[in-house]
Amino acid sequence: MTAIVYRKLPDIPHRQYVHRIVGGYLLLWHRDKAMALVLERDEAKRLADVLWMRSRPRVRPERAFVPAEPPGEYGTEEVLP
């Protein structure tokens, strides 16, 4: 099975989908579902979990290596191969 990763931010009226991963940790987002990066289901779920964790408040944000994602809903959608 394959899946795509999305985010739904409170201040944006549409979902955004991961379009590309740059440098191993920086994500480029796009609102067009057809341009979304297709991943294996387990890999997409793992990425959505990491993004959700990055959106949580940190006790000491000045020590974080990866910049925090904006708070919102992060998840996956299954796609047909």
BELTAFEN-V823944 format. One record per backbone hydrogen bond with DSSP energy under -1.0 kcal/mol. CO is the residue of the C=O (numbers start at 0). NH is the residue of the N-H. E is the energy in kcal/mol with one decimal. If there is no record, write none. Layout:
# BELTAFEN-V823944
[[CO	NH	E] [CO	NH	E]]
This chain:
# BELTAFEN-V823944
[[0	40	-1.7] [1	78	-2.2] [2	38	-2.8] [3	76	-2.2] [4	17	-2.1] [5	74	-1.9] [6	15	-2.6] [7	72	-2.4] [8	11	-1.3] [15	6	-2.4] [16	29	-2.4] [17	36	-3.5] [19	27	-2.9] [21	24	-1.0] [21	25	-2.1] [25	21	-3.7] [27	18	-3.4] [27	19	-1.4] [29	16	-3.4] [31	34	-1.3] [32	35	-1.4] [38	2	-2.9] [39	43	-2.7] [40	44	-2.4] [41	45	-2.2] [42	46	-2.3] [43	47	-2.6] [44	48	-2.2] [45	49	-2.2] [46	50	-2.5] [47	51	-2.2] [48	52	-2.4] [49	53	-2.4] [50	54	-1.2] [52	55	-1.1] [59	62	-1.8] [60	63	-1.3] [72	7	-2.6] [74	5	-2.6] [76	3	-2.4]]
